[in-house]
Amino acid sequence: MAKIAIVYHSGYGHTAKVAEHVRIGAASVSGAEVILYKADDLTSPDAGPWDELAAADAIIFGAPTYMGSASAVFKQFMEASSKVWFSHGWKDKIAAGFTNSGSLYGDKSSTLQQFSTLAAQHGMIWTGTGMLPGYNASTKDINAVHNRASFTLGLGVQSLTDQPADQTPDRFDLETAEQFGHRVSEVTIRWVRGRT
């Protein structure tokens, strides 16, 4: 059984919704156990389910992009993980990341780069989306494709600023989140089987 942890922060419920769909996709792979963790519970290096993250084979990071960067609460989690860094506790775990913002692009790459740098600091093995661009031809409808913002480093979706989390992100972004979770789960299972 491959254990996959999803650590996320959600300011208004939108990222929590994306995290749930990443979980659905990851859990759809036979042999995967997937658990969601709120970054809010991991802002201190001495409190929270750190032991459970240590037992995971993969950690997927998720946060909204605020002002071109991961949310402050998620950054607290990142900094609190420095205690794990001293023992290389996450070395050789699979890592991946997702984010969303109010606009289609919204400098989400900056947040994904923060996640991949965090993973590199910990000696983790980064997994991108493995997806082709969704919207790159005039024959396509930007509102009816998967990976419409064409992210490869990690998952990037849009949550419209004038809609609550029960209305946005849209169906195609949520399906993309499930595909992303499925991919990370498959990669993790291959990695775990290869180590045994």
C-alpha positions as CSV (number, residue, x, y, z in Angstrom):
1,M,0.0,0.0,0.0
2,A,1.4,3.4,-1.0
3,K,0.6,6.2,1.5
4,I,0.0,9.6,0.0
5,A,-0.4,12.7,2.1
6,I,-2.0,15.9,0.7
7,V,-1.0,19.0,2.8
8,Y,-3.0,22.1,1.8
9,H,-4.2,25.5,3.0
10,S,-7.5,27.0,1.9
11,G,-8.4,30.6,2.6
12,Y,-12.0,30.6,1.3
13,G,-12.7,26.9,0.6
14,H,-11.7,26.8,-3.1
15,T,-8.3,25.1,-2.5
16,A,-10.0,22.6,-0.1
17,K,-12.3,21.7,-3.0
18,V,-9.3,21.2,-5.3
19,A,-7.5,19.2,-2.6
20,E,-10.6,16.9,-2.3
21,H,-10.6,16.3,-6.1
22,V,-6.8,15.6,-6.1
23,R,-7.6,13.1,-3.3
24,I,-10.4,11.5,-5.3
25,G,-8.0,11.0,-8.3
26,A,-5.2,9.6,-6.1
27,A,-7.5,7.3,-4.2
28,S,-8.9,5.9,-7.5
29,V,-5.6,4.0,-8.0
30,S,-5.6,0.5,-6.5
31,G,-3.0,0.2,-3.7
32,A,-3.1,3.9,-2.7
33,E,-4.1,5.2,0.7
34,V,-4.7,9.0,0.6
35,I,-5.2,11.4,3.5
36,L,-5.8,15.1,3.6
37,Y,-4.0,17.3,6.1
38,K,-4.6,21.0,6.8
39,A,-1.4,23.1,6.8
40,D,-3.1,25.1,9.6
41,D,-2.4,22.1,11.8
42,L,1.3,21.9,10.8
43,T,2.5,25.5,11.4
44,S,4.6,24.5,14.4
45,P,7.5,22.0,14.1
46,D,6.5,20.5,17.5
47,A,2.8,20.1,17.1
48,G,0.6,18.4,14.5
49,P,0.7,15.1,12.5
50,W,4.4,15.3,11.5
51,D,4.8,11.6,12.2
52,E,2.1,10.8,9.7
53,L,3.8,12.8,7.0
54,A,7.1,10.9,7.9
55,A,5.3,7.6,7.2
56,A,3.9,8.8,3.8
57,D,5.5,7.7,0.6
58,A,4.4,10.9,-1.2
59,I,3.4,14.4,-0.1
60,I,1.4,16.6,-2.4
61,F,1.5,20.3,-1.5
62,G,-1.4,22.6,-2.1
63,A,-2.2,26.3,-1.5
64,P,-3.9,29.2,-3.1
65,T,-1.7,31.7,-4.9
66,Y,-2.0,35.1,-3.2
67,M,-0.1,38.0,-4.7
68,G,2.1,35.7,-6.8
69,S,3.1,33.5,-3.9
70,A,1.8,30.6,-1.7
71,S,-0.5,31.7,1.2
72,A,1.1,32.8,4.4
73,V,-0.3,29.8,6.4
74,F,1.3,27.4,3.9
75,K,4.6,29.2,4.2
76,Q,4.4,28.7,7.9
77,F,4.1,25.0,7.2
78,M,7.1,25.2,4.8
79,E,9.2,26.9,7.4
80,A,8.1,24.5,10.2
81,S,9.3,21.6,8.0
82,S,12.8,22.7,8.5
83,K,13.0,20.5,11.6
84,V,12.3,17.5,9.3
85,W,15.0,18.8,7.0
86,F,17.7,18.4,9.6
87,S,17.2,14.6,9.6
88,H,16.4,14.3,5.9
89,G,13.1,12.8,7.0
90,W,11.4,13.3,3.6
91,K,14.4,12.3,1.5
92,D,13.4,10.2,-1.5
93,K,9.6,10.7,-1.0
94,I,7.6,11.6,-4.1
95,A,6.4,15.2,-4.1
96,A,4.0,17.2,-6.2
97,G,2.0,20.4,-5.9
98,F,-1.2,22.3,-6.9
99,T,-2.5,25.8,-6.6
100,N,-5.3,28.0,-7.7
101,S,-5.9,31.7,-8.1
102,G,-8.7,34.1,-9.2
103,S,-7.3,34.6,-12.7
104,L,-6.4,31.9,-15.3
105,Y,-2.7,32.3,-14.9
106,G,-2.3,34.5,-11.8
107,D,1.4,33.9,-11.4
108,K,0.7,30.4,-10.2
109,S,4.0,29.2,-11.5
110,S,5.7,31.1,-8.7
111,T,3.8,29.1,-6.1
112,L,4.6,25.8,-7.9
113,Q,8.2,26.8,-8.0
114,Q,8.1,27.4,-4.3
115,F,6.7,23.9,-3.8
116,S,9.3,22.3,-6.0
117,T,12.1,24.1,-4.3
118,L,10.7,23.0,-0.9
119,A,10.8,19.4,-2.3
120,A,14.3,19.8,-3.5
121,Q,15.4,21.2,-0.1
122,H,14.1,18.0,1.4
123,G,15.7,15.7,-1.2
124,M,12.3,14.7,-2.5
125,I,11.5,13.5,-6.1
126,W,9.3,16.0,-7.9
127,T,6.4,14.9,-10.1
128,G,4.8,17.3,-12.6
129,T,1.4,17.0,-14.3
130,G,2.5,14.8,-17.2
131,M,-0.3,16.5,-19.2
132,L,-0.2,18.1,-22.6
133,P,-1.5,21.7,-22.9
134,G,-5.2,21.9,-22.9
135,Y,-5.8,25.2,-24.7
136,N,-3.2,25.7,-27.5
137,A,-5.2,25.8,-30.7
138,S,-8.0,27.9,-32.1
139,T,-10.2,24.8,-32.5
140,K,-10.4,24.3,-28.8
141,D,-12.7,25.9,-26.3
142,I,-10.8,27.3,-23.3
143,N,-13.8,26.6,-21.1
144,A,-14.1,23.0,-22.1
145,V,-10.6,21.5,-21.9
146,H,-8.5,19.9,-19.2
147,N,-5.3,21.6,-18.2
148,R,-6.5,24.8,-19.9
149,A,-3.8,27.0,-18.4
150,S,-1.2,24.4,-19.7
151,F,0.8,23.9,-16.4
152,T,3.4,21.2,-16.4
153,L,5.4,21.8,-13.2
154,G,2.2,21.2,-11.1
155,L,-1.5,21.6,-11.2
156,G,-2.8,25.1,-11.7
157,V,-6.6,25.9,-11.7
158,Q,-8.8,28.9,-11.5
159,S,-11.3,29.9,-8.9
160,L,-13.3,32.9,-10.0
161,T,-13.2,35.7,-7.4
162,D,-16.9,36.5,-7.5
163,Q,-18.1,32.9,-6.9
164,P,-18.1,30.7,-3.8
165,A,-16.3,27.4,-3.6
166,D,-19.5,25.5,-4.4
167,Q,-19.5,27.1,-7.9
168,T,-15.8,27.4,-8.8
169,P,-13.4,25.9,-9.9
170,D,-15.3,24.6,-12.9
171,R,-15.9,20.9,-13.8
172,F,-12.9,20.7,-16.2
173,D,-10.5,22.1,-13.6
174,L,-11.8,19.6,-11.0
175,E,-11.5,16.8,-13.5
176,T,-7.9,17.9,-14.2
177,A,-7.3,17.8,-10.4
178,E,-8.4,14.2,-10.4
179,Q,-6.2,13.3,-13.3
180,F,-3.3,14.9,-11.5
181,G,-4.0,13.0,-8.3
182,H,-4.2,9.8,-10.3
183,R,-0.9,10.4,-11.9
184,V,0.9,11.2,-8.6
185,S,-0.6,8.0,-7.1
186,E,0.6,5.9,-10.1
187,V,4.1,7.4,-9.9
188,T,4.2,6.8,-6.1
189,I,3.1,3.1,-6.4
190,R,5.8,2.5,-9.1
191,W,8.4,4.1,-6.8
192,V,7.3,2.1,-3.8
193,R,7.3,-1.2,-5.7
194,G,10.7,-0.4,-7.2
195,R,12.2,0.1,-3.7
196,T,11.0,-3.3,-2.3
